[in-house]
Amino acid sequence: MIALSLAEIASVVGGQTYDIPDPSVQVHGPVVIDSRQVADGSLFAAFVGERVDGHDYAEQAVRAGAVAVLAQRPVGVPAIVVEDVQTALGALARDVVRRLGATLVALTGSAGKTSTKDLIAQVLRRKAPTVFTPGSLNNEIGLPLTALTATEETRFLVLEMGARGIGHIAYLTDLTPPRIGLVLNVGSAHIGEFGGREQIAQAKGELVEALPEDGAAILNADDPLVRAMASRTKAKVILFGESGEADVRAENVRLMDSGQPAFMLHTPSGASEVTMRLYGEHHVSNALAAAAVAHELGMSATEIATALSEAGSLSRWRMEVTERPDGVTIVNDAYNANPESMRAALRALAAMGNGRRTWAVLGKMAELGDEALAEHDAVGRLAVRLNVGKLVAVGGREASWLQLGAYNEGSWGEESVHVSDAQAAVDLLRSELRPGDVVLVKASRSVGLESVAQALLDAEGEVAAR
C-alpha cells in the first residue's frame, strides 16, 4: 500500500485512535484480514466472522509486525476504532485509488471473469506496472484489499467485480471508480438468486453506468443482453466478439488437437495471429475482451497478440491440465461451474480427446433455481453428443439429472454412471483408467471435486505439469 500515517488513515475512515503513542507512524505494508499474513508495516483489519473474531488475534498481529489494527472496539494494542470495519476498509480503498491516479479497469460477467482478468493483467503488465485481483477476490472485502496493494508505481489496476444481487456492482464501483468497464456475458450463473437473465443483466450493467464520459465501455457484441448495455453508459463503447460489427474481433477461429484455440485477431490498429496456451474455445472471447482493453490503452495488435499467445493460467483449478507419467491427462476445472462453462469445458475435452478415451467427471451446478433440472439434463445430453467416452456424475439429486440426461440421449448413455461422492469417483477411476485417457473434473465450488483430480495425480506420484 502507499505509505499513510495512522492519523491520515483515521481521518479517512472516520475512526478514533486508541493506544497509539505516535499517530505519525506510517502503514507501508499490506492491509490484511488474516493475522497469519501480517508483514512488517501492515494494517490488520479485524473482521467478526461466523466462527472467528479477528479482534481475538489483534495482539498476535501487532507482535508479527502490524503497525495497528482496524477494529470495532479497543483491543489493547494500537488500533483505529470504527463503527464498521468493512465500511472503513472501503473508504480507505477509495481514498488510496484517488491518490494513485492509476487507470482502473473493472470487469464483470456471468462466466470467465477470473480467466479474463488474468489475461488482461498479463497483457497490460508488458506496458506498465499492473496490480490485479488475486484469484476470485471480487466482493466487498476482496476488492478493496486488492486496491490497497497498489503502490505509487502502479499504472493499471485491474479489478474483478462479482454480484449476487442488484446494487452490488454499483457499491463496488463507488469504492473503486473505473475508467474502463468490461462486461463479458450474461449467463445462467446465480440465476436462482437473481430470478432471471434480465435481472442479471440489470445488475451487471451497473458497471457501465458508473463510467465517466471520458471512459470506455467494452461490451460483448455476441451477447444481445450485454450489447444492449450501450444505451446505459455515457462513455464511448467498444465492441468485441466474432461478430463482423465488433471493433475487436476474431476470424478463422479453430481448436487445435491439443484443445488450445487459435485465431486471427483484428483490432482498429491492425491484425495478428494468436495461438493460446490456455485450453478451450471459450477463451477466444476472453482473449478478445482483454485485447479490447489493451487496444483502448494504446497497445498495438502485434503487442497484444504476442502477450495473449504467451499468457498462461494464473488461478488454480481452471482448466488446469496435468499429464501423469503413464500418459493419463487430468483437466482440473473444478473451481466452479455453470451451464455455459460446463458446455465450454466439455467441448474442450472432446477436442483434447482426438482418438483418446475421454472421461467427464461432473457434479452439481449450484444456484440455478427452477432451471436446475433442465440445465443438468442438457449437460448430460451434450456429453453424449460430443462423444465423450464416459460420464461420471458425482453427488446427489443434480448428479442423477446429469446421468439421466446422458442415458436418455441415446444408447451411449449406458456409458454414464452415477456415484455418491468424490471418493467413489476416485475408486472407479483408479480401477478403470488406462494410459492415454483424458479426464475432465468439473462442478460448482461447493462440491469440492478438486479432491478427485488431486487424488488421481497423487496416485501416480510425481507428474509433469504443462
Secondary structure, DSSP 8 states (H G I E B T S, - for coil): ---EEHHHHHHHHT-EEES-S-TT-EE-S-EESSGGG--TT-EEE--B-SS-BGGGGHHHHHHTT-SEEEESS--SSSEEE-S-HHHHHHHHHHHHHHHH--EEEEEE-SS-HHHHHHHHHHHHTTTS-EEE--TT--STTHHHHHHTT--TT--EEEEE---SSTTHHHHHHHHS--SEEEE----STTHHHHSSHHHHHHHHTHHHHT--TTSEEEEETT-HHHHGGGGG-SSEEEEEESSTT-SEEEEEEEE-TTS-EEEEEEETTEEEEEE-SS-STTHHHHHHHHHHHHHHTT--HHHHHHHHHH----STTSSEEEE-TTS-EEEE-TT---HHHHHHHHHHHHHHHTTS-EEEEE----S-GGGHHHHHHHHHHHHHHTT-SEEEEESSHHHHHHHHHHHHH-GGGGGEEEESSHHHHHHHHHHH--TT-EEEEE--GGG-THHHHHHHHHTT-S-EE-
